[in-house]
Amino acid sequence: MEKSQRINPFILHILQEVDEEMKKGLEKGITLTMAGNNRLILAERITGEDFRILFRILRNHPYINGLDVRYNLLSDIGAYCAARLLQKQRNLIYLNLMFNDIGPEGGELIAKALHKNTTLKYLRMTGNKIENKGGMFFAAMLQINSSLEKLDLGDCDLGMQSVIAFATVLTQNRAIKGINLNRPMLYGEQEESTVHLGHMLKENHSLVELHMCKHDIKNCGMQKLCDALYLNSSLRYLDVSCNKITRDGMVYLADVLKSNTTLEVLDLSFNRIENAGANYLSETLTSHNRSLKALSVVSNNIKGEGLVALSQSVKTNPTFSNIYIWGNKFDEATCVAYLDLIQMGHLKPDNTDVEPFVVDGHVYLAEVSNGLKRHYYWTPIYGEAYSHSSNAGFALVPVGQHL
């Protein structure tokens, strides 16, 4: 009313709900969720001007420590208000701005606001096209900020220069526990980003979670990463899904897993390791490694032989509890092997993405909605949004306050 601006009914509805919560005696620790893709409430997406009003309400509010405004229309105007909020609000530990049309200028404002912020633990900028320019400001921020624990810059159109800058900064930054650099805009075939991130892993002993999806990693790049894993003693979750790794890359990985005792979650989804690669991994997981808990080989062109070998690893390795195999080529031996695993109690139904069923005496496998990070881009309308079975990677290696 003060600004003579039309009230967004979606914001009003959420704030009224929070008022009700506070009347019940909830002291603090409220996360305000205003996702623009909420289909249960008729959500009118929040614009930059709406967010300006929201900022004025929240800036001195001691009860709010999380704000989720994913899939709205904040743009750089909203980014300016988000930056102001980070400067004024001393209780905010979680901020989710994913897919909000924030550009390089908005990215710069938020990054600079974090220079002096000492409370925010987890920032999601996923899908905002801050590009190389914005990425460089975030890399510079990590030289100064010592409180941020998890940063997600996936699908932000980062360039080679900013990825290298992050790799360089993370050799010194000891606060960041998890970083997502998925799908940068890379040109060339020399795998420079992978080489630099490999060097960083040799020096950094505080990073727990690293996402390198769609980095165009080939076997040579995988070799560089594995060389680093011999020296790294902190990384527990490595995501190299959606790359170009084949059976030869698995030779290096299988070898490093014989001596690495920290890696717990490994995401190899959407590569092409085939039977030979699966056999290399299986041999290591059966005889040597006792630290890996979860492996995803979804859509890797693996046939029966490789899948059965991996099932043997689950049977003999008591630590190896989660395996995801959908999208490969199942034969009857595979279906029977995974039926036996589940029936004998070696594999819990919640820890895999397949469910056996029998028709006319033949065993088949159906897909189940379990995985390492099923709810990365979206959360379900019904049921538990952050269930462990659908987000096993984050459940096994919890970094940051929220998903």
N, C-alpha and C positions, 0 to 999 in steps of 0.2 A: 504493500500500500504506500509505503514511504517513497518508493521509486515510481509510483503510478504505473506499475507493470502488471500485466495479466498473470495470475497465479497459475503455475503448472499443476494440474490436479494430481499428477503422479507423485511429485515431490510432497505435496500437501498430505497425501494418503500415507506415505512412508513416515513423515515426521509425526503424524498423529499416532501411528503405531508405536513409535519410539516413546512418545509421551505416555502411552498406556503402559509400556514396559517399565518406565521410570516410576509411575504411580504404584506399581507392584513392589517397588523397593529395590530394583536393580541399581546398584550403586554406580558401577563404571564398567568399562570394557565392552561397550556396544560397537558393533560393526554395522554401519549404515549401508545397506545394499540397495542400490538404485539401478540395477541392470536394465538397459534399454531394450533388451530382447526377452524380457519377462512376459510370457504369454498367459499367465494366470491372472495378472492384473493388466488392465488396459493401459499400457505404458505409453505416455506421450514423451518421446525422447527429449532428454535434457539438452538445451542449447547452451552456448557460452554465456548468454545473458541470464538464463535461469541459474547457471552455476555461480554467477556473480552474486546473486541474492543468497544462494545456499552458503557461499563463503562467508557472508556477513553474519549468517545465523551460527555457523560452526566455529568461527575463529576463536571464540572464547568459551567453547563448550567443553567442560572437563570430562564428560562421560564418554565421548566419542573417541575411540582409538583406532577405528578402521573405517575406510571409505571405499566402496566398490561402485564405480559409475561406468562399468564396461558397456560397450555398444551404444553409446550416445553420440551426440553431435557437438561436443565441446569446442572443437577446433582450437586455434591459437588463442582465442579470447578466453576460453575456459582454461587453457594452459597457464595463462597469466594469473588467473584466480587461484589455480592449483598451486602455483609458485608462491603466491601471497599466503595461502593457507599453510604451506610448509614453513614459512617464515614466522607466522603468528601462532599456529596451533602447536602446543608443546606436548600433546598427548598422542598424536597420530603415529602409529607404528606400521600401518598397512595402507597402501594406496594403490588402487587398481584403476588404471586409465586406458585399458586395452581397447583398441579399435574406436578411436574418437576423433579421427581426422586431424590429429595434431601434426604439424609440419616441423621443419627444421628450426624455425624461430621459436615455436612453442617448446620444443625440446631444449633449446638453449636456456629459456627462462627457468624451466624446471630444474635442469642440471645446475644452474647457478644458485638457485634457491637452496640446493642441497649442500652447498659449500659450508653453510653455517648451521644447518640442521643437525641435531644430535640425537633425535628420537626415532626417525623413520627406520624400520628394519627391512621392509620388503616393498619394492616398487615394481609394478607391472606396466610396461609401456608397449606391450605386444601389439603389432599391427598398425602402429602410428608411424607414418613415413617420415621419420626424422632425418633419414638419409645420412650420408657421410658427415655432413656438417654438424648435425645434431649429435651423432655418435662421438665425434671428437670432443664435444663439450662434456658428454657423460664420462668419457675416458679421463679428461682433465679433472673432473669432479672427484673421481676415485683416488686421485693423488692427494686430495685434501680431506674428504669425508672419511671418518673412521668408525661410523656407527651402522651404515647400511650393510645388511647381511646377505640380501638376495636381490638380484637385479635381472629383470626379464626384458631383453631387447630383441626378441624373436620377431621375424617378419617386419623389421623396421627399415629395410632397404639400406642397411649399413654397407659402406664400401670397404675395399681392401685396406685402405689407409686407417680407418677407424678400428677394424678388427685387429690390425697389427698394434695399434695404440693400446687397445684393451689388453692384449697379450703382454705388452711392455709394462703397463701400469700394474698388472696383477703379479708381476715378479716382486713388487714392493708392498702392495696392499695386503694387510693381514686380516682385515675385517670381513671381506666378502667370502661367504661360504658357498653360495650358489650363483651361477651366471648362465644366462641363456642367450646365445648368439646365433640362433637359428636363421637360416636362409638369408645370408648376406648377398649382395649383388657383386659377384666375383667374375672377373674376366681373365682368361688365360688358363693354361693347363699345368702350371707349375706348383700348385698346392701350397702357395706361400702362407695362406692363413693357417693351414694345418701345421706347417713347419714352425711358425712363430708360437702357436699355442702349445706345441710340443716342448719348445724351449721353456715356455712359461711353467709347464707342469714339472720340469726338472728343478726349478727354483722355488716354486710356491708350495708350501707345506701346510696351508690352511684351507684351500678350496676343497669342498666336499662333493659338489655337484656341478657337472659341466655338460651343456647341451650344444652339440655341433651338428644338428640336423641340416641337410641340404648344403653342405660345404664342398661338395664335389670331391670328397675324399676317395682316392683310389688306393691301390695296395701300397704304393710308395709312401703315401701320407700315413697310412695305417702303421707302416713300419716305424715312422718317426714318432707317432703317438706311443707305440709299444716301447720304443727305446726310452721314452720319458717315464713310462709306468714302472720301469725297473728301479728308478730313483725316487719316484713319488710315494709318499707314505700317508697321504690324507684323502685322496679322491675315492669316494665310495659309490658314486653314480655317474656313469659315462653313457651319454646318448650320442651314437653316431648313426642314427637311422636315416633313411632316404639318401644314401650316398652310392658310391660305385665300387664297393668293396667286394672282392670275390674270394675264392678258395685260397689263393696265395696269401691274402691278408690274414686269413685265419691261422696260417702257420706261425706268424709272428705273435698273434694274440694268444694262441694256445700255449706258446712257449713262455710268454710273460706271466700267464696265469698260474704257471707251475711255481713261481716264486712270489708273486704279488699276493699279499694277505689282507689288503684293505678294500679292494673293489668288491662291492656287494650286489650292485644292479648294473646290468649291461644290456643296452638296447641296440640290437643290430637289425631291427625291422626294415624291410624294403631295401635290402641289398641283394647280393646274388652269391651266397656262400655255397649253395648246392650241397650234394651229399658229402663231397670230400671235406669241405669246410666244417660241416656238422660233425663228421667223424673226428677231425682234429680236436674240436672243442670237447666232444664226448670223452675222448681218451684222457684229456687233462682233467676234466671234472670227475671222472671215475677214479683215477689213480692218484692225482696230486693235489688239486685245489680243494680247500675246505673252507673258503671264505665267501664265494659267490652264492648269493641267495636267489637271485632272479635273473632270467635270461629271456629276451624276446627275439625270436627268429621269424617273426611274421613275414610272409611273402618273400621268401628267399630261394625259391625254386628248389627246395629240398624234397627228395622223394622218400619212399618207404625206408630204405636202408639207413639214411641219415637220421630220420625221425625216430626209428626204433633204437638206434645207438644212443640218442639223447634220452630216451625213456629209461635206458639201462643206467644212465648217469643219475637220474632222479632216484632210481631204486637203491643204488649203492651209496650215494652221497647224502648223509643226513642233513647237511646244511642247505643243500640245493632244493629249495621248496617251491619256487614259482617258475613255470615255463609256459611260453605263449607261442603257438605253432600255426595258427590259422593262416590260410592263404598259400600253403604249400601243397604238395601232391600226395594225398593220402591213399595208401592201398589198404587191403584188409589187415595185413600184419601190423600196420601203424595203429589202426582203429582198435585192434585187440590189445596191443601193448598199452595204450592209454586207458582202455577199460580196466585192464588188470591193475595198473598203477592206482586208479581211483578206488577200485573195489578193495584192494589190499591195504589202503590207507597210506600209501607212499606219497600220494598227491591229493591235496584237498580240492574239492570242486571249485572253491573260490579262488584258487591259486593258478588256474589255467583258463584259457579262452575257448576250450572245446568241451562238449558234453557227449558221452557215448549213448547211442540208442540202438536197439536191435529190431530188425525187420526181417521176417522169414528166415530167421537163423543167422543172418549176416549182421555184423557190427558196423555202424557208421558213426561219424562225428559231426555234431552240429556246433555252430558258433555260439558262444556266450559272450555277453558284454563285459568281460573282464579284461584288464590290461595294466600296463605300467602307468599310462597317463591318458585314460579315455576321456576324462573331463577337463582337458587342457583348454580347449576352445569354447566349450559349452558345458552347462550343468543340466541334469535332467529336470523335467517339470515336477515329476513325482518321485518319491523315495528319497533316500539320503544322497545329498549332492556330493559329498566328499567321502563316499564309501571306500574302504580299504581295498576291496576286491577290484574296483574299477580304476583305482589310482595307486596300485601297489608300489610303484617306484617311489612316490612321495611318502607313502606310509612306512616303507622300510628305511628310507633315508629322509627323515623329516628335517627340512631346512626352511627357516622363516615361519612366521606365525600362521600363514594361510597358504592354501594351494595357489 
